[in-house]
Amino acid sequence: MAATKRSWRIRMTVDESDVDASGGTFAEQEYPSRATKRLQRANNDTVYAEVATKPAIKDENDALAVFGDEESLQEDTDREERKLVKRMERYDRYATLVSSSKNETEVRVRTILRPGISAWFESRKLFNLESLRKLSLSRPLDAPNRAGIYLHVVVVDGEARFYVGQAIVLRDRIRTHNAKGTWSLGDSLHYKGVIKCKENGEEDFWIILAEKNLPEIKTDSFSLELNIAEMLCSMIFQSLPQELLRKWLPKDSHLVAEKHLNVASPLQQGLRQAVRDVRYLRDSADPILREYYESVRAIWTRNLDYHREQRGNETRERALQGYKVALTVYMNTNPYGKKFQRTVVKLRDVVLTVPSNLQIIPDDVYVFYDLQEGAHPDRAAQQAQEDDPAYRLGIRISGKSRSGDEVTHWLKTKGAKDVARINSLCDWLAGREKEVTESTPRRFFIKKSSRGPGKQTYTT
């Protein structure tokens, strides 16, 4: 039987019973791929479908297990095997699984697909609503009490959007998704699509793509196999952002319009450092994706501002009470080309040089920012005027010299621009708003730019 195969980035073994009369296989989509493909019939009448291109792993959070049947693995050279293992070493959890039992893992991932799903894949009607409805659950409670992969089809403005997920208990997971209380999660693209669907009075339904029994003791390999199965289904339904699809699908694959509801790669499941990069959604033609980008950006900005404020408050208290710090040491070059060591104290935008004759050990120094109500007798800014906040600030360092003597010194600067910098520092120590400082004369701040470094600005 002559069979054709659209190439994916995962090698898969397909029984002859899984190949329909038209010659398609279950990993096939409704569009063609020109990537190199090979089908071989083994003595046991099993068809082997091989992926054309192995995945190019480009970042720390994405890894895709690359499988091969026994015959293919025998043909691989030792050099190719070593290269594959080396690429996977950065993803220890997948590298161990793939290098030790590729064939076994492949079979387990393939066999968890539900009966009938393979034939449906071959029907080339993956994005046809009528075809999708035929495989949907009559009601969410009909979902099995088993682990597996599910597809949530959410219709918005007459178009189907796909969300692929995995669950330890499919019924419980789908019940949670259907609870209205979870839809208020502002950083979920999936729920934004659901809310829009419900507002429009349109339909949504669930399809179980794969299922398997939960082992008595949950192992890492069990979770990783679910991740791989979810990744496969996400590739088939293109439920991921096109940025990810381009990484894992052959270069000449046809990508449908962005109607995805997944954001992060399934291969990141269980990683604390998993990050959703939503920047590319900013200019999307899809209003739901743009709305999602704006909501996530607002949440992240709010959280970032909160943490910055908290960290700033802690740093302010430490500075006013005095704290131990390791001084910063630079290697500079004087106008004559001679190199010398420069030790400095840094806080905010104020950098003051520690006199080299102090011979202070930079590793353990006590720094105290003494902001007084009136004129400071040892003020740091020597050119400060009486109406400058810098007129009231002294900066003292204490430590030990290289000879073991106790050292205490009030730092000084004669720079005119340093007055503006220290005025801004005093405003910050006093808890003044940033906007007030930026509108006050004789101040310094960094004017942020949407692109590139900020601009140093001195107010007059």
PAZA-563379 format. One record per residue (C-alpha): residue number from 0; residue in three letters; x, y, z. Coordinates in nm, 2 decimals. Layout:
BEGIN
rec pos NUM code ala east X north Y up Z
...
//
This chain:
BEGIN
rec pos 0 code met east 0.00 north 0.00 up 0.00
rec pos 1 code ala east 0.15 north 0.33 up -0.10
rec pos 2 code ala east 0.12 north 0.58 up 0.18
rec pos 3 code thr east 0.21 north 0.94 up 0.22
rec pos 4 code lys east 0.30 north 1.13 up 0.54
rec pos 5 code arg east 0.30 north 1.49 up 0.64
rec pos 6 code ser east 0.62 north 1.54 up 0.83
rec pos 7 code trp east 0.63 north 1.64 up 1.20
rec pos 8 code arg east 0.92 north 1.70 up 1.43
rec pos 9 code ile east 0.84 north 1.39 up 1.62
rec pos 10 code arg east 0.90 north 1.04 up 1.49
rec pos 11 code met east 0.60 north 0.82 up 1.54
rec pos 12 code thr east 0.53 north 0.45 up 1.48
rec pos 13 code val east 0.19 north 0.39 up 1.32
rec pos 14 code asp east 0.02 north 0.05 up 1.28
rec pos 15 code glu east -0.13 north -0.03 up 0.93
rec pos 16 code ser east -0.47 north -0.02 up 1.09
rec pos 17 code asp east -0.42 north 0.35 up 1.16
rec pos 18 code val east -0.37 north 0.43 up 0.79
rec pos 19 code asp east -0.69 north 0.50 up 0.60
rec pos 20 code ala east -0.77 north 0.42 up 0.25
rec pos 21 code ser east -0.65 north 0.76 up 0.13
rec pos 22 code gly east -0.31 north 0.68 up 0.27
rec pos 23 code gly east -0.31 north 0.95 up 0.54
rec pos 24 code thr east -0.18 north 0.90 up 0.89
rec pos 25 code phe east -0.32 north 1.03 up 1.22
rec pos 26 code ala east -0.04 north 1.30 up 1.25
rec pos 27 code glu east -0.16 north 1.45 up 0.93
rec pos 28 code gln east -0.32 north 1.79 up 0.90
rec pos 29 code glu east -0.54 north 1.93 up 0.62
rec pos 30 code tyr east -0.25 north 2.11 up 0.46
rec pos 31 code pro east 0.05 north 1.95 up 0.28
rec pos 32 code ser east 0.41 north 1.97 up 0.39
rec pos 33 code arg east 0.71 north 1.93 up 0.15
rec pos 34 code ala east 0.95 north 1.83 up 0.42
rec pos 35 code thr east 1.15 north 1.51 up 0.35
rec pos 36 code lys east 0.95 north 1.20 up 0.45
rec pos 37 code arg east 1.02 north 0.83 up 0.45
rec pos 38 code leu east 0.78 north 0.54 up 0.49
rec pos 39 code gln east 0.92 north 0.19 up 0.53
rec pos 40 code arg east 0.73 north -0.14 up 0.57
rec pos 41 code ala east 0.88 north -0.38 up 0.82
rec pos 42 code asn east 0.84 north -0.75 up 0.81
rec pos 43 code asn east 0.55 north -0.73 up 1.06
rec pos 44 code asp east 0.35 north -0.50 up 0.83
rec pos 45 code thr east 0.41 north -0.20 up 1.05
rec pos 46 code val east 0.45 north 0.14 up 0.88
rec pos 47 code tyr east 0.72 north 0.37 up 1.02
rec pos 48 code ala east 0.67 north 0.74 up 0.98
rec pos 49 code glu east 0.98 north 0.94 up 1.03
rec pos 50 code val east 1.02 north 1.31 up 1.11
rec pos 51 code ala east 1.21 north 1.50 up 0.85
rec pos 52 code thr east 1.39 north 1.74 up 1.07
rec pos 53 code lys east 1.50 north 1.71 up 1.43
rec pos 54 code pro east 1.40 north 2.00 up 1.66
rec pos 55 code ala east 1.64 north 2.29 up 1.69
rec pos 56 code ile east 1.65 north 2.37 up 2.06
rec pos 57 code lys east 1.71 north 2.74 up 2.10
rec pos 58 code asp east 1.62 north 2.84 up 2.45
rec pos 59 code glu east 1.64 north 2.70 up 2.81
rec pos 60 code asn east 1.27 north 2.64 up 2.85
rec pos 61 code asp east 1.19 north 2.43 up 2.53
rec pos 62 code ala east 1.29 north 2.08 up 2.46
rec pos 63 code leu east 1.11 north 1.82 up 2.24
rec pos 64 code ala east 1.18 north 1.45 up 2.27
rec pos 65 code val east 1.30 north 1.31 up 1.94
rec pos 66 code phe east 1.20 north 0.95 up 1.89
rec pos 67 code gly east 1.31 north 0.69 up 1.64
rec pos 68 code asp east 1.20 north 0.34 up 1.56
rec pos 69 code glu east 1.45 north 0.06 up 1.60
rec pos 70 code glu east 1.55 north 0.05 up 1.24
rec pos 71 code ser east 1.61 north 0.43 up 1.23
rec pos 72 code leu east 1.82 north 0.42 up 1.54
rec pos 73 code gln east 2.04 north 0.16 up 1.40
rec pos 74 code glu east 2.11 north 0.38 up 1.10
rec pos 75 code asp east 2.20 north 0.68 up 1.31
rec pos 76 code thr east 2.58 north 0.73 up 1.34
rec pos 77 code asp east 2.75 north 0.75 up 1.68
rec pos 78 code arg east 2.83 north 1.11 up 1.60
rec pos 79 code glu east 2.46 north 1.20 up 1.55
rec pos 80 code glu east 2.37 north 1.02 up 1.87
rec pos 81 code arg east 2.63 north 1.21 up 2.07
rec pos 82 code lys east 2.51 north 1.54 up 1.92
rec pos 83 code leu east 2.15 north 1.46 up 2.02
rec pos 84 code val east 2.24 north 1.37 up 2.37
rec pos 85 code lys east 2.46 north 1.67 up 2.41
rec pos 86 code arg east 2.18 north 1.90 up 2.30
rec pos 87 code met east 1.94 north 1.74 up 2.55
rec pos 88 code glu east 2.18 north 1.77 up 2.84
rec pos 89 code arg east 2.05 north 2.11 up 2.92
rec pos 90 code tyr east 1.71 north 1.96 up 2.97
rec pos 91 code asp east 1.81 north 1.68 up 3.21
rec pos 92 code arg east 1.46 north 1.56 up 3.27
rec pos 93 code tyr east 1.40 north 1.50 up 2.90
rec pos 94 code ala east 1.75 north 1.39 up 2.81
rec pos 95 code thr east 1.73 north 1.10 up 3.06
rec pos 96 code leu east 1.39 north 0.99 up 2.93
rec pos 97 code val east 1.49 north 1.00 up 2.56
rec pos 98 code ser east 1.84 north 0.86 up 2.58
rec pos 99 code ser east 1.74 north 0.56 up 2.79
rec pos 100 code ser east 1.42 north 0.44 up 2.63
rec pos 101 code lys east 1.33 north 0.61 up 2.31
rec pos 102 code asn east 1.12 north 0.33 up 2.16
rec pos 103 code glu east 0.94 north 0.26 up 2.49
rec pos 104 code thr east 0.85 north 0.62 up 2.54
rec pos 105 code glu east 0.73 north 0.66 up 2.18
rec pos 106 code val east 0.50 north 0.36 up 2.21
rec pos 107 code arg east 0.36 north 0.48 up 2.54
rec pos 108 code val east 0.29 north 0.83 up 2.41
rec pos 109 code arg east 0.13 north 0.69 up 2.09
rec pos 110 code thr east -0.09 north 0.43 up 2.26
rec pos 111 code ile east -0.26 north 0.67 up 2.50
rec pos 112 code leu east -0.45 north 0.83 up 2.21
rec pos 113 code arg east -0.81 north 0.74 up 2.24
rec pos 114 code pro east -0.96 north 0.48 up 1.99
rec pos 115 code gly east -1.10 north 0.66 up 1.69
rec pos 116 code ile east -0.89 north 0.98 up 1.73
rec pos 117 code ser east -0.64 north 0.85 up 1.48
rec pos 118 code ala east -0.90 north 0.81 up 1.21
rec pos 119 code trp east -1.04 north 1.15 up 1.29
rec pos 120 code phe east -0.69 north 1.31 up 1.24
rec pos 121 code glu east -0.68 north 1.15 up 0.90
rec pos 122 code ser east -1.01 north 1.29 up 0.80
rec pos 123 code arg east -0.85 north 1.63 up 0.74
rec pos 124 code lys east -1.13 north 1.81 up 0.92
rec pos 125 code leu east -0.94 north 1.92 up 1.22
rec pos 126 code phe east -1.08 north 2.27 up 1.21
rec pos 127 code asn east -1.43 north 2.18 up 1.09
rec pos 128 code leu east -1.68 north 2.26 up 1.37
rec pos 129 code glu east -1.93 north 1.99 up 1.26
rec pos 130 code ser east -1.65 north 1.73 up 1.27
rec pos 131 code leu east -1.53 north 1.85 up 1.60
rec pos 132 code arg east -1.88 north 1.83 up 1.76
rec pos 133 code lys east -1.91 north 1.46 up 1.68
rec pos 134 code leu east -1.62 north 1.37 up 1.91
rec pos 135 code ser east -1.72 north 1.61 up 2.19
rec pos 136 code leu east -1.84 north 1.50 up 2.54
rec pos 137 code ser east -2.21 north 1.50 up 2.59
rec pos 138 code arg east -2.15 north 1.68 up 2.92
rec pos 139 code pro east -1.83 north 1.76 up 3.11
rec pos 140 code leu east -1.92 north 1.50 up 3.38
rec pos 141 code asp east -1.87 north 1.23 up 3.11
rec pos 142 code ala east -1.50 north 1.29 up 3.12
rec pos 143 code pro east -1.30 north 0.99 up 3.25
rec pos 144 code asn east -1.14 north 0.98 up 3.60
rec pos 145 code arg east -0.81 north 0.92 up 3.44
rec pos 146 code ala east -0.50 north 1.12 up 3.34
rec pos 147 code gly east -0.48 north 1.24 up 2.98
rec pos 148 code ile east -0.50 north 1.52 up 2.72
rec pos 149 code tyr east -0.81 north 1.72 up 2.64
rec pos 150 code leu east -0.91 north 1.98 up 2.38
rec pos 151 code his east -1.14 north 2.27 up 2.46
rec pos 152 code val east -1.30 north 2.41 up 2.15
rec pos 153 code val east -1.42 north 2.76 up 2.22
rec pos 154 code val east -1.62 north 2.94 up 1.95
rec pos 155 code val east -1.58 north 3.31 up 1.93
rec pos 156 code asp east -1.74 north 3.52 up 1.65
rec pos 157 code gly east -1.82 north 3.19 up 1.46
rec pos 158 code glu east -1.46 north 3.07 up 1.46
rec pos 159 code ala east -1.32 north 2.78 up 1.67
rec pos 160 code arg east -1.03 north 2.85 up 1.90
rec pos 161 code phe east -0.83 north 2.57 up 2.06
rec pos 162 code tyr east -0.70 north 2.51 up 2.40
rec pos 163 code val east -0.50 north 2.19 up 2.47
rec pos 164 code gly east -0.43 north 2.08 up 2.82
rec pos 165 code gln east -0.33 north 1.79 up 3.04
rec pos 166 code ala east -0.47 north 1.66 up 3.36
rec pos 167 code ile east -0.41 north 1.40 up 3.63
rec pos 168 code val east -0.78 north 1.36 up 3.66
rec pos 169 code leu east -0.96 north 1.47 up 3.34
rec pos 170 code arg east -1.30 north 1.50 up 3.50
rec pos 171 code asp east -1.18 north 1.72 up 3.79
rec pos 172 code arg east -0.98 north 1.94 up 3.56
rec pos 173 code ile east -1.27 north 2.00 up 3.32
rec pos 174 code arg east -1.50 north 2.07 up 3.61
rec pos 175 code thr east -1.26 north 2.34 up 3.74
rec pos 176 code his east -1.24 north 2.50 up 3.39
rec pos 177 code asn east -1.62 north 2.52 up 3.38
rec pos 178 code ala east -1.65 north 2.69 up 3.72
rec pos 179 code lys east -1.73 north 3.06 up 3.66
rec pos 180 code gly east -1.52 north 3.16 up 3.95
rec pos 181 code thr east -1.21 north 3.07 up 3.76
rec pos 182 code trp east -1.29 north 3.28 up 3.46
rec pos 183 code ser east -1.20 north 3.60 up 3.65
rec pos 184 code leu east -0.83 north 3.51 up 3.63
rec pos 185 code gly east -0.71 north 3.81 up 3.43
rec pos 186 code asp east -0.38 north 3.65 up 3.31
rec pos 187 code ser east -0.55 north 3.35 up 3.13
rec pos 188 code leu east -0.60 north 3.38 up 2.76
rec pos 189 code his east -0.80 north 3.06 up 2.78
rec pos 190 code tyr east -1.05 north 3.21 up 3.01
rec pos 191 code lys east -1.07 north 3.54 up 2.82
rec pos 192 code gly east -1.18 north 3.33 up 2.52
rec pos 193 code val east -1.43 north 3.15 up 2.73
rec pos 194 code ile east -1.58 north 3.48 up 2.87
rec pos 195 code lys east -1.61 north 3.62 up 2.52
rec pos 196 code cys east -1.78 north 3.30 up 2.40
rec pos 197 code lys east -2.03 north 3.31 up 2.68
rec pos 198 code glu east -2.10 north 3.68 up 2.63
rec pos 199 code asn east -2.18 north 3.61 up 2.27
rec pos 200 code gly east -2.40 north 3.32 up 2.35
rec pos 201 code glu east -2.18 north 3.08 up 2.14
rec pos 202 code glu east -2.09 north 2.73 up 2.21
rec pos 203 code asp east -1.79 north 2.55 up 2.36
rec pos 204 code phe east -1.73 north 2.18 up 2.41
rec pos 205 code trp east -1.47 north 1.93 up 2.52
rec pos 206 code ile east -1.29 north 1.65 up 2.34
rec pos 207 code ile east -1.07 north 1.39 up 2.51
rec pos 208 code leu east -0.77 north 1.33 up 2.29
rec pos 209 code ala east -0.57 north 1.08 up 2.51
rec pos 210 code glu east -0.60 north 0.91 up 2.84
rec pos 211 code lys east -0.40 north 0.67 up 3.06
rec pos 212 code asn east -0.42 north 0.52 up 3.41
rec pos 213 code leu east -0.25 north 0.71 up 3.69
rec pos 214 code pro east 0.03 north 0.50 up 3.84
rec pos 215 code glu east 0.02 north 0.42 up 4.21
rec pos 216 code ile east 0.34 north 0.63 up 4.25
rec pos 217 code lys east 0.36 north 0.93 up 4.02
rec pos 218 code thr east 0.70 north 0.94 up 3.85
rec pos 219 code asp east 0.89 north 1.20 up 3.65
rec pos 220 code ser east 0.87 north 0.99 up 3.34
rec pos 221 code phe east 0.49 north 0.98 up 3.37
rec pos 222 code ser east 0.47 north 1.36 up 3.38
rec pos 223 code leu east 0.72 north 1.41 up 3.10
rec pos 224 code glu east 0.53 north 1.17 up 2.87
rec pos 225 code leu east 0.21 north 1.37 up 2.93
rec pos 226 code asn east 0.41 north 1.68 up 2.84
rec pos 227 code ile east 0.52 north 1.53 up 2.51
rec pos 228 code ala east 0.17 north 1.41 up 2.43
rec pos 229 code glu east 0.03 north 1.75 up 2.50
rec pos 230 code met east 0.30 north 1.91 up 2.28
rec pos 231 code leu east 0.21 north 1.67 up 2.00
rec pos 232 code cys east -0.16 north 1.76 up 2.02
rec pos 233 code ser east -0.07 north 2.13 up 2.05
rec pos 234 code met east 0.13 north 2.11 up 1.72
rec pos 235 code ile east -0.16 north 1.93 up 1.54
rec pos 236 code phe east -0.42 north 2.19 up 1.64
rec pos 237 code gln east -0.18 north 2.48 up 1.64
rec pos 238 code ser east -0.31 north 2.59 up 1.98
rec pos 239 code leu east 0.02 north 2.76 up 2.05
rec pos 240 code pro east 0.15 north 3.10 up 1.95
rec pos 241 code gln east 0.31 north 3.10 up 1.60
rec pos 242 code glu east 0.64 north 3.19 up 1.75
rec pos 243 code leu east 0.65 north 2.85 up 1.91
rec pos 244 code leu east 0.50 north 2.67 up 1.62
rec pos 245 code arg east 0.77 north 2.80 up 1.39
rec pos 246 code lys east 1.03 north 2.65 up 1.63
rec pos 247 code trp east 0.89 north 2.30 up 1.62
rec pos 248 code leu east 0.71 north 2.25 up 1.29
rec pos 249 code pro east 0.89 north 2.21 up 0.96
rec pos 250 code lys east 0.97 north 2.54 up 0.80
rec pos 251 code asp east 0.73 north 2.50 up 0.51
rec pos 252 code ser east 0.43 north 2.41 up 0.73
rec pos 253 code his east 0.12 north 2.61 up 0.67
rec pos 254 code leu east 0.02 north 2.80 up 0.98
rec pos 255 code val east -0.35 north 2.89 up 1.02
rec pos 256 code ala east -0.46 north 3.23 up 1.14
rec pos 257 code glu east -0.38 north 3.29 up 1.51
rec pos 258 code lys east -0.67 north 3.15 up 1.70
rec pos 259 code his east -0.48 north 2.98 up 1.98
rec pos 260 code leu east -0.57 north 2.99 up 2.35
rec pos 261 code asn east -0.25 north 2.83 up 2.48
rec pos 262 code val east 0.05 north 3.06 up 2.56
rec pos 263 code ala east 0.34 north 2.85 up 2.70
rec pos 264 code ser east 0.50 north 2.54 up 2.57
rec pos 265 code pro east 0.37 north 2.22 up 2.73
rec pos 266 code leu east 0.73 north 2.12 up 2.76
rec pos 267 code gln east 0.77 north 2.38 up 3.03
rec pos 268 code gln east 0.51 north 2.21 up 3.25
rec pos 269 code gly east 0.65 north 2.18 up 3.61
rec pos 270 code leu east 0.92 north 2.44 up 3.56
rec pos 271 code arg east 0.93 north 2.72 up 3.80
rec pos 272 code gln east 1.12 north 2.93 up 3.55
rec pos 273 code ala east 0.86 north 2.88 up 3.28
rec pos 274 code val east 0.79 north 3.22 up 3.12
rec pos 275 code arg east 0.51 north 3.33 up 2.89
rec pos 276 code asp east 0.64 north 3.57 up 2.63
rec pos 277 code val east 0.34 north 3.77 up 2.51
rec pos 278 code arg east 0.53 north 4.06 up 2.36
rec pos 279 code tyr east 0.45 north 3.94 up 2.00
rec pos 280 code leu east 0.08 north 3.97 up 2.08
rec pos 281 code arg east 0.10 north 4.35 up 2.10
rec pos 282 code asp east 0.06 north 4.39 up 1.72
rec pos 283 code ser east -0.17 north 4.09 up 1.66
rec pos 284 code ala east -0.46 north 4.14 up 1.42
rec pos 285 code asp east -0.68 north 3.94 up 1.67
rec pos 286 code pro east -0.85 north 4.17 up 1.92
rec pos 287 code ile east -0.87 north 3.90 up 2.19
rec pos 288 code leu east -0.49 north 3.85 up 2.17
rec pos 289 code arg east -0.43 north 4.22 up 2.19
rec pos 290 code glu east -0.67 north 4.25 up 2.48
rec pos 291 code tyr east -0.49 north 3.97 up 2.65
rec pos 292 code tyr east -0.15 north 4.13 up 2.60
rec pos 293 code glu east -0.27 north 4.46 up 2.75
rec pos 294 code ser east -0.42 north 4.28 up 3.06
rec pos 295 code val east -0.10 north 4.08 up 3.12
rec pos 296 code arg east 0.12 north 4.38 up 3.07
rec pos 297 code ala east -0.09 north 4.58 up 3.32
rec pos 298 code ile east -0.07 north 4.30 up 3.57
rec pos 299 code trp east 0.30 north 4.25 up 3.53
rec pos 300 code thr east 0.36 north 4.62 up 3.55
rec pos 301 code arg east 0.16 north 4.65 up 3.86
rec pos 302 code asn east 0.34 north 4.37 up 4.02
rec pos 303 code leu east 0.68 north 4.50 up 3.91
rec pos 304 code asp east 0.59 north 4.85 up 4.06
rec pos 305 code tyr east 0.49 north 4.69 up 4.38
rec pos 306 code his east 0.81 north 4.49 up 4.42
rec pos 307 code arg east 1.02 north 4.79 up 4.32
rec pos 308 code glu east 0.84 north 5.00 up 4.59
rec pos 309 code gln east 0.89 north 4.73 up 4.85
rec pos 310 code arg east 1.26 north 4.68 up 4.76
rec pos 311 code gly east 1.30 north 5.06 up 4.76
rec pos 312 code asn east 1.15 north 5.10 up 5.10
rec pos 313 code glu east 1.38 north 4.83 up 5.25
rec pos 314 code thr east 1.69 north 4.99 up 5.09
rec pos 315 code arg east 1.58 north 5.34 up 5.22
rec pos 316 code glu east 1.55 north 5.21 up 5.57
rec pos 317 code arg east 1.89 north 5.04 up 5.56
rec pos 318 code ala east 2.06 north 5.35 up 5.42
rec pos 319 code leu east 1.92 north 5.57 up 5.70
rec pos 320 code gln east 2.00 north 5.33 up 5.97
rec pos 321 code gly east 2.34 north 5.22 up 5.83
rec pos 322 code tyr east 2.43 north 4.89 up 5.67
rec pos 323 code lys east 2.72 north 4.67 up 5.58
rec pos 324 code val east 2.81 north 4.65 up 5.21
rec pos 325 code ala east 3.09 north 4.53 up 4.98
rec pos 326 code leu east 3.22 north 4.84 up 4.80
rec pos 327 code thr east 3.25 north 4.84 up 4.42
rec pos 328 code val east 3.60 north 4.83 up 4.28
rec pos 329 code tyr east 3.69 north 4.95 up 3.92
rec pos 330 code met east 4.01 north 4.94 up 3.72
rec pos 331 code asn east 4.04 north 5.29 up 3.56
rec pos 332 code thr east 4.30 north 5.45 up 3.34
rec pos 333 code asn east 4.43 north 5.80 up 3.40
rec pos 334 code pro east 4.50 north 6.05 up 3.12
rec pos 335 code tyr east 4.86 north 5.93 up 3.10
rec pos 336 code gly east 4.75 north 5.57 up 3.03
rec pos 337 code lys east 4.84 north 5.44 up 3.37
rec pos 338 code lys east 4.59 north 5.20 up 3.53
rec pos 339 code phe east 4.47 north 5.25 up 3.88
rec pos 340 code gln east 4.21 north 5.10 up 4.11
rec pos 341 code arg east 3.90 north 5.31 up 4.20
rec pos 342 code thr east 3.68 north 5.21 up 4.50
rec pos 343 code val east 3.33 north 5.37 up 4.51
rec pos 344 code val east 3.02 north 5.38 up 4.72
rec pos 345 code lys east 2.70 north 5.35 up 4.52
rec pos 346 code leu east 2.34 north 5.42 up 4.60
rec pos 347 code arg east 2.08 north 5.51 up 4.34
rec pos 348 code asp east 2.25 north 5.75 up 4.09
rec pos 349 code val east 2.51 north 5.87 up 4.34
rec pos 350 code val east 2.86 north 5.73 up 4.30
rec pos 351 code leu east 3.13 north 5.87 up 4.54
rec pos 352 code thr east 3.50 north 5.77 up 4.53
rec pos 353 code val east 3.66 north 5.64 up 4.84
rec pos 354 code pro east 4.01 north 5.80 up 4.89
rec pos 355 code ser east 4.28 north 5.55 up 4.81
rec pos 356 code asn east 4.49 north 5.66 up 5.10
rec pos 357 code leu east 4.24 north 5.51 up 5.34
rec pos 358 code gln east 4.35 north 5.16 up 5.23
rec pos 359 code ile east 4.01 north 5.04 up 5.34
rec pos 360 code ile east 3.92 north 4.68 up 5.28
rec pos 361 code pro east 3.62 north 4.69 up 5.04
rec pos 362 code asp east 3.47 north 4.36 up 5.13
rec pos 363 code asp east 3.30 north 4.46 up 5.46
rec pos 364 code val east 3.23 north 4.83 up 5.50
rec pos 365 code tyr east 2.96 north 5.00 up 5.71
rec pos 366 code val east 2.78 north 5.29 up 5.52
rec pos 367 code phe east 2.56 north 5.54 up 5.69
rec pos 368 code tyr east 2.35 north 5.81 up 5.51
rec pos 369 code asp east 2.30 north 6.08 up 5.77
rec pos 370 code leu east 2.01 north 6.31 up 5.66
rec pos 371 code gln east 1.97 north 6.58 up 5.92
rec pos 372 code glu east 1.70 north 6.85 up 5.97
rec pos 373 code gly east 1.96 north 7.14 up 5.93
rec pos 374 code ala east 2.30 north 7.19 up 5.78
rec pos 375 code his east 2.52 north 6.89 up 5.80
rec pos 376 code pro east 2.88 north 6.97 up 5.93
rec pos 377 code asp east 3.02 north 6.69 up 5.71
rec pos 378 code arg east 2.80 north 6.72 up 5.41
rec pos 379 code ala east 2.90 north 6.51 up 5.10
rec pos 380 code ala east 2.81 north 6.78 up 4.84
rec pos 381 code gln east 3.06 north 7.06 up 4.90
rec pos 382 code gln east 2.90 north 7.29 up 4.65
rec pos 383 code ala east 2.55 north 7.25 up 4.79
rec pos 384 code gln east 2.36 north 7.57 up 4.87
rec pos 385 code glu east 2.15 north 7.62 up 5.18
rec pos 386 code asp east 1.82 north 7.55 up 5.01
rec pos 387 code asp east 1.95 north 7.22 up 4.86
rec pos 388 code pro east 1.86 north 6.90 up 5.04
rec pos 389 code ala east 2.22 north 6.79 up 4.98
rec pos 390 code tyr east 2.32 north 7.06 up 5.23
rec pos 391 code arg east 2.18 north 6.83 up 5.50
rec pos 392 code leu east 2.33 north 6.49 up 5.40
rec pos 393 code gly east 2.65 north 6.34 up 5.52
rec pos 394 code ile east 2.77 north 6.00 up 5.40
rec pos 395 code arg east 3.00 north 5.81 up 5.64
rec pos 396 code ile east 3.19 north 5.49 up 5.58
rec pos 397 code ser east 3.35 north 5.27 up 5.85
rec pos 398 code gly east 3.57 north 4.97 up 5.82
rec pos 399 code lys east 3.92 north 4.84 up 5.86
rec pos 400 code ser east 4.23 north 4.93 up 5.67
rec pos 401 code arg east 4.47 north 4.68 up 5.52
rec pos 402 code ser east 4.70 north 4.73 up 5.82
rec pos 403 code gly east 4.42 north 4.64 up 6.05
rec pos 404 code asp east 4.34 north 4.99 up 6.18
rec pos 405 code glu east 3.98 north 5.11 up 6.23
rec pos 406 code val east 3.88 north 5.36 up 5.96
rec pos 407 code thr east 3.60 north 5.62 up 5.97
rec pos 408 code his east 3.56 north 5.88 up 5.69
rec pos 409 code trp east 3.29 north 6.12 up 5.57
rec pos 410 code leu east 3.29 north 6.11 up 5.19
rec pos 411 code lys east 3.31 north 6.44 up 5.00
rec pos 412 code thr east 3.26 north 6.56 up 4.64
rec pos 413 code lys east 3.32 north 6.89 up 4.48
rec pos 414 code gly east 3.14 north 6.82 up 4.16
rec pos 415 code ala east 2.86 north 7.06 up 4.06
rec pos 416 code lys east 2.65 north 6.79 up 3.90
rec pos 417 code asp east 2.69 north 6.57 up 4.20
rec pos 418 code val east 2.48 north 6.83 up 4.39
rec pos 419 code ala east 2.18 north 6.76 up 4.17
rec pos 420 code arg east 2.24 north 6.39 up 4.20
rec pos 421 code ile east 2.26 north 6.40 up 4.58
rec pos 422 code asn east 1.95 north 6.64 up 4.59
rec pos 423 code ser east 1.75 north 6.36 up 4.41
rec pos 424 code leu east 1.90 north 6.11 up 4.65
rec pos 425 code cys east 1.78 north 6.32 up 4.95
rec pos 426 code asp east 1.43 north 6.34 up 4.80
rec pos 427 code trp east 1.42 north 5.96 up 4.77
rec pos 428 code leu east 1.55 north 5.92 up 5.13
rec pos 429 code ala east 1.28 north 6.15 up 5.25
rec pos 430 code gly east 1.01 north 5.95 up 5.06
rec pos 431 code arg east 0.92 north 6.22 up 4.80
rec pos 432 code glu east 0.74 north 6.11 up 4.49
rec pos 433 code lys east 0.95 north 6.06 up 4.17
rec pos 434 code glu east 0.73 north 6.30 up 3.97
rec pos 435 code val east 0.79 north 6.58 up 4.23
rec pos 436 code thr east 1.16 north 6.53 up 4.21
rec pos 437 code glu east 1.16 north 6.54 up 3.83
rec pos 438 code ser east 0.98 north 6.87 up 3.83
rec pos 439 code thr east 1.20 north 7.04 up 4.09
rec pos 440 code pro east 1.51 north 7.25 up 4.00
rec pos 441 code arg east 1.86 north 7.12 up 4.06
rec pos 442 code arg east 1.77 north 6.76 up 4.04
rec pos 443 code phe east 1.89 north 6.46 up 3.84
rec pos 444 code phe east 1.70 north 6.17 up 3.69
rec pos 445 code ile east 1.71 north 5.91 up 3.41
rec pos 446 code lys east 1.45 north 5.99 up 3.15
rec pos 447 code lys east 1.32 north 5.65 up 3.04
rec pos 448 code ser east 1.30 north 5.56 up 2.67
rec pos 449 code ser east 1.08 north 5.30 up 2.51
rec pos 450 code arg east 1.38 north 5.18 up 2.33
rec pos 451 code gly east 1.75 north 5.20 up 2.42
rec pos 452 code pro east 1.91 north 5.34 up 2.73
rec pos 453 code gly east 1.75 north 5.63 up 2.92
rec pos 454 code lys east 1.87 north 5.99 up 2.90
rec pos 455 code gln east 2.05 north 6.15 up 3.19
rec pos 456 code thr east 1.86 north 6.47 up 3.27
rec pos 457 code tyr east 1.95 north 6.76 up 3.50
rec pos 458 code thr east 1.67 north 7.00 up 3.59
rec pos 459 code thr east 1.73 north 7.37 up 3.61
//
